Every structure is written in C-alpha cells, then in structure tokens.
Amino acid sequence: MCGLSLPTWGREEAKSLMTDAANPPAVRREGSLDAPFRHALAWRDPEFYDLTAVEAEMERVFDICHGCRRCFNLCDAFPKLFDLIDNGPTGELDGVDKADYSKVADACTLCDMCFMTKCPYVPPHEFNLDFPHVILRQRAARRKADGGDFVREQLGETDRNGKLAKPVAGLANWATSRGNKPVRELMEKVAGIDRTAELPRYHSKTAGDRLKRPMPPDPAGPAFGQRKAAIYATCIVDYNAPETAVAAVGVLAKQGVETRFAYPECCGMPQLEAGDIAEVARRAERASADLLPLIEQGYDIVTLTASCGLMMKFEWPLILPENQAVKRLAAATRDISQYVVEISKAHGLAPGLVPPEGGVTLHQACHARAQNMGPMSAQMLRLIPGAKVDVVERCSGHGGTFGVMKQTRPMAVKVGRPAARQVAAKGNATLCSDCPLACKHLGQLVEIDASPGAPPPREAHPIEVFARAYGLM
C-alpha cells in the first residue's frame, strides 16, 4: 500500500492465523488497542505505480473490508464494493472482475472517515489497512499510466483560475450562474460540469486585497502582546469567500492577536485527489519554505478551511517526511476554530458576544473530523453565550470536483441527502461548515427538497457566525 515492504495480510491469512494452533500468533485480538498511525507515502518508489502490485493490494484490502463491513454507511465506495461482491457469482471478492475495482476507487472522496472513525485494522494492527491511501496509490498509478483527466485537472488549478477570474468576476459569475441555462448547458456538454451544481462565485477584491493593510490588534484584547497569527487564507477563501478571511482577522484582532495575511499558494488538495503526488510535494516544499520565516518570528499559522488544515498538518508530512520545514509547519498550524478555542482556554475571550438569531446548524466537515482534534467549530460556537448550536456529522457528499462533475454529481447528491435532511430537520436560520464547498452543496440540497415558500438557511463559515456575534460583520 503506502510502505511497500510491509506484510500483505489478507482475510484468508487472518483465518489461518486464528486457527493454526501449532503456530499461534504473538498477539490475538480483534482490532487494535494501540494508537493508530499512518505510514509515509512511498511515492518516489517505482513500485508504487506498478498497476499489478496496486491491484493485488486493492484485492487484499477489499477482502478484509468485505469480511468486516463496518464502513457500509460512509461514502459510496463501500456500498459499491459490497454490491459488486454480493451480486457476483460466488458472493466473495473472487467473483468480482478486477476491472470493476476502479468503480470502487472512483467513488472514494478521500475523506479519511473510514481510517479515522471506523476501521479496526489500521496500523499498528497487523492487517495494516489504510483504505484512502490505497485508493490514492491507485489514482497515482492510473494517472502515471494513462494521464490525468484534463477538465478535472484544469478545475484543480484554483490559483490560476482565481487570478484569471478576478478582473472579470462579474462576467464569470454571470456565465457560471445556474440561472444562465444556455452557458451551463454548454459547459455540461463540453466540459462535463453538471448544469445543476452551484459553483463558487469569484470576487474582484480577493482576501489578499482586502487585508493588504493589517488590522491592528485591540490593546484591550485578552491575548494582546501574547499571540501572532499568519492567516493562510486558502484558495477558496482568497478568491471565492474573502469575507471569511476578513471575519477571521476581525475576531483575532478583537482578542488582541497580531495578524497578517500569508497565502503563498494552494495546498494541493485538488492535485492529491487526482493522484498527482509529485505536484503536491512541490507545493508543500514551496509553501513551507515561504511560511517558515514567519514561524521563526513567532507566528502561528492559521488555516481557514478544513481540507487545507488536513493537508498541512497530516498529508504533507506523510509525503515529505524528511523535510524539516514541512514538519515545523505542521506543528505550527491550527484551524481557525481550533485557534479561537485555544485562545479562550489560555487567555479568555473579549466580551460582547451576542447569540445569533434563529440558531445555527454546524456541519462537521469530514476533513475537520479527520484531523483528530475534536469538534472545534462546535466548541467555538458554544462559547457564544446562549447560542443554539446543533451539529450534523454526516458526509456532505461534495468532495471537491466530485459534487460538480456530471459523472459524479448524482453520487454526491445521494451521499449528501441524509445530511441535508438532518439540516432541514434542525430548522435553524444559519447553516455553517468548516468546508465552504460542503456548506454550499448542503444548502442547495436543502433548498431543492424544501417545502414551497420555506426560506433556506443562511450559509456561512463558523468564524463568520462568530464575527457576527461580535457585531463585526
């Protein structure tokens, strides 16, 4: 899988170990009682891209998953796998055509929920199972053998796209609006972008433009003179949701935190999802080198979306385990909600918070949960006295381009509908998520299924809700 010299346990080998009295295993137990960890990705090793070896590892992992099935209610990859097995001639994995393994891989959004919340066989268990990284390896091998998907890879060039759209933001938003049926039908026909998907809007003034002049910290803030934060805005916030960055800086300045804008480039999550690990490594090297001087000056690095925090804290160190700048950056990085909670515990919060009207439904994004830091956005919002905060933990189904491409959007809608129904049932006035794309996707699904005349919830980032509670927006 990721570390290529590791043992290749399968379900049949596990049965043999458990029944071989003459050769008892050193440890007999179901699952692992030790802290889980992930192996570094061996993406520089030519064997990593050997499709025959990849297929063999997928067979091993899929067979273990078939014997367990704890992940049946996560993304659509597992139902697809189990249906292929159950509808096959043998009812076992050997009845599944290996050509169909790609159907399972294509349904995976790399959300990491199976690894983090369900699987009992992750390392250090001897089964050594890491389903998301097996799928990542398969995508990397396919990309090396066949080339990438042109349209998806162009959509993944988020910095370039944002810079091109900036001077013509109004025109770009008009062209990509769902209401512009002729253009959206043409986009669907030519580029495969589903005409029904709500696409991110662009702005002529990015977060970087709006925060060129640093916002001075409040001398009365509880953390004044004790904290400095560099805001890694992320591509989607910089170009598509600059108000999130302004809200984050406003909240931190209110606490007395010295802030500055620091966004060298996209973290490479779109490239990771496409299997272009080498490009992710290049971005990690450049960005960590750019941010390291700030860390040495005492700045904490604060990310504004869950996916980017996951990349910088976890994926980059697994891709470049020898890179000391990447390690230091990972240790210095906090998600914005995590950072506000840390400040509240260490220094307290500035007074003046007022509960949001109508209550808040927080969607706990998968990439926030995968960081193993706890429900930080919920904790942050509950610091607002009297705030009504309800949490939804089901997957939104969006998964980057997964929710906008015609080929995969039906799957994204199917996976996201249960979460959307939970959001609607809460009946709160505001819907927020650590992932802006998930929030937009769920908001659209709630609107589609709503009763006629029912107002859809207002969509926001959790830090925007917090900023409004201070009267900053």
Secondary structure, DSSP 8 states (H G I E B T S, - for coil): --STTS----HHHHHHHHH-TTS--S---SS--S--------TTSGGGG-HHHHHHHHHHHHHHHHHH-TTTTSSTHHHHHHHHHHTSSSSSGGGS-GGGHHHHHHT-----HIIIII-TT-TTSTT---HHHHHHHHHHHHHHHH---HHHHHHT-HHHHHHHHGGGHHHHHHHH-TT-HHHHHHHHHHH-B-TTS------SS-HHHHTSS-----TTSTTTTT-EEEEE--HHHHHH-HHHHHHHHHHHHHTT-EEEE---S---HHHHHTT-HHHHHHHHHHHHHHHHHHHHTT-EEEESSHHHHHIIIIIHHHH-TT-HHHHHHHHHEEEHHHHHHHHHHHT---S-----TT-EEEE--HHHHTTTS--HHHHHHTTSTT--EEEE-S--S-TGGGGTBTTTHHHHHHHHHHHHHHHHHH--SEEEESSHHHHHHHHHHHHHHS-TT----EEE-HHHHHHHHTT--
